[in-house]
């Protein structure tokens, strides 16, 4: 049943808006793991590919939404790392 996959994605995805907001506001990459973020991106991409190959359905939306949020957090990681570097040069 796909409903349990959707519940899993909703549970995992529930924390990402808060993480993105915290990354944006904190302006630091400290405490973030790039390897962890990239592993999540790879996992969500794999889930999307699986759903496309096996017949796209409503679950695809939830994978795409989570991928978007994790990608935003990853982009903020690079911004914050640059800001950390600039602060260290002062």
C-alpha positions, 0 to 999 in steps of 0.5 A: 500500500502506498499510504504507508509510504506517504505517511513515512514521507510526511513524517520525514518531511515535517521537519524540513521547513523548520530546518530550512528556516533555522539554516536561513536565520542562523547564517552558519553551517555549523552543525550541518552535515553535507554528507547527510544532506546529499544522502537524503537528496540521493534517496529522494531522487531514487524514490522519484525514479522508482515511482516514475519507472513503476508508474508515477502516482500521488506519492511522487508529489511527496518525494518531490516536495521533500527533495525541494526542501532538502535541496533548499537546505543544501543550498543554504548550507553552501551559503552559510559556509561561505558566510562562515568563511567570510566571518573567519577572515575578519 
